[in-house]
Structures are given as structure tokens and as C-alpha cells.
């Protein structure tokens, strides 16, 4: 039986840990929160992250990072992008053998605008990186844990490791495709969260499906502009990680980004909205990174610009929507 270590006992890390148990793997979850570790080990639940879910008895957790790293040669990184560099520094200090790193979080580092694969290269000694894979796509933890049919993509610059992760995770309810477009898959999974917040704002303001359809379609165009400029393949944005994830995260309350947007659209401020969600809303910091990247590359991203003004300049969402609707009339492909 393969052994797998999951770094991060949040909803996604826990759901994937449970999935791997179903796939007859031995799984150890690492989390620095002692109460989370104790609850998983004692009661086989993680109630603050996955309410009402009973976890497999064989799913174990630890707060001992060294033990977790030594447990297996496959490390699933399921921590928010904002802290991944800190976590990787700690991991690097205790590594003694090569590992396959698989990132399942979605986001860009705020100051550097780097993808997780780039942060891994920065922080982990090259000798210890056996391979790097990112897994992304329309996949809410709350549905994966209930074995609702889900399809995602495993991407790597070395296809053999993408195929390894594909086989590791795939089962009757969780289908994994492979891709060699690591840049495209990482950027798609990150950028779509901006438009999920925007979609929530649209619903919070009381607009309808016409508005949301326009948002998703024009949002995809802005995602493509940034991703392609950074080296992604356009076809990736037309697949599960682009269109698929964009639809999923813009249309459900299961998305914390969408839920934060609903609160903002209903009149609450950013800080108050984030406090009410109680979980990391990756799209907020990603919006700042995407806004700065688009300016650096002289790209037209009007929706991202408006989202930046709403989130960081405290402008009124209705004013930003009116501004978008009164822009110069152009061809659809401009």
C-alpha cells in the first residue's frame, strides 16, 4: 500500500485524505492545530471544516512535522498559498530524501506573484524534489467527501509524475486527467477565484443570470489574457481548470470566494465579510497580484480592475458596475 502525507488539515486536505483511504492508501495528515489533530484521531471528524462528515477510522493526523515528512515520499500540499513558503521552509529543514510534491491549493503569492511550483523551487533544495505536480479543477471538498462525481487535472512539466498522481487519486467518483501545461493549470486555478468573488457580488446586488453569464464569459477572456502572456496554453483555459472551475466556483455557496462576494454585494465591508467566512478567501490576494501583473504587462482587464477597486479602494460595487457598462463600445474579441 502506498503511503501519502497530506500537509494541511483543512477541508480540502481532509477530503483528499479520505479519498486516498478509499483508494487503499495509508494516509497521515499534518496540521499545526492540536485540536484538529485530536478531533481527527479521536472522533474521526473535522467538524469545523466538514460539518456532519464521519471520516475513515484509518485516517490519522499528527502535529509532528518531522514525523509527517518521514512517513512517505509523497507530500500533498494543502495549505493556503499565503503560508506555503513558510511551511516549505520548515519542510526543507528536515528533509533527508527525495519527495514528490503535489500542490492542491489555488493562488498566487501576494508580493512576488509566484505560482506554488515556483515557490517550491525557491524553498526546497533541488536534490529533494523528485517531481512536482499541481492538481486543479472544479472540485469542492464538500462534494468530493460525499463521493459526488468530480473531474480534475494533474499537471506537471514531467508527465510521468502527473500520471502517477492521476493513478493515485482516480477512482469511480474522482477522475483525474493529465496535462503538461503546469503554468496554465496553476494560473487558471488561481485567477478564477477573482471572478467567483465578483459573481457573489452580482448575486448580493440582486442581479440575474444574464449578468452572471456575461461576467463568467468576459472573466474567462481576462484570465486568458494574463495566462497566455505568462506562457500558458489557451486550450488549458478552455478545459476543466479554466471554464470548468470558473463555472463551479461562480455558481455555488460552497465556494468561499463566492460567499464572500455575496456578503460584499449585500453591503458588508471586506474585513467583515472575511471574518464571517472563517476560512481563507484566496481570491482577495490573487486579485491584487493579478491587478499588478496586468498593469506590468499592459493588459486590458477591466473586471479585475473593478474588483481591485472594490476590494482595496473600498469603492461602491454599483459604481464599478456602472463604470464597466459605460465603457467605450468595442468588438467582442477586443
DABELHU-V772025 format. One line per field, one symbol per residue. phi: phi as a letter, one per 40 degrees, with the letter a starting at -180 (. if undefined). psi: psi as a letter, one per 40 degrees, with the letter a starting at -180 (. if undefined). Layout:
phi: ???
psi: ???
This chain:
phi: .cbbbbchbccccccccccccdcgbcbbcbaccdccccccccbfbaccbbcgbccdcccbbabccccccccacbbccbbddcbcccccdccccbcbacbccbcbcbibccccgcccdcccccbbddccccabbbbaicacdcccccgcdbbbbbbacbcccccccdccccacbbbbcbabcccccccdcccccccccccccdcccgcbcdcccccccccdccdcdccccchccdccccbdccddccccccbacccccdcccdcccchccccccccccgbcbccccccccccccccccfbcbcccdccccccbbfccdccccccccbcdcbcdcc
psi: hiihhhhhfaddddddddddddefihhhhhiehdddddddddefigdedghehhiidehiiiehdddddediehhhhfiiddedddddddddeeieiiihhhheihiihddefiidddddddehhddehdihiihiagghdddddefhhihahhiiehdddddddddddhadehhhiiiegdddddddddddddddddddddddeeiadddddddddddddddddddddeeihddddeaddcddddddeeeiedhddddddddddeeiiddddddddeihgdddddddddddddddefihgddddddddddeefihddddddddeeihhiide.
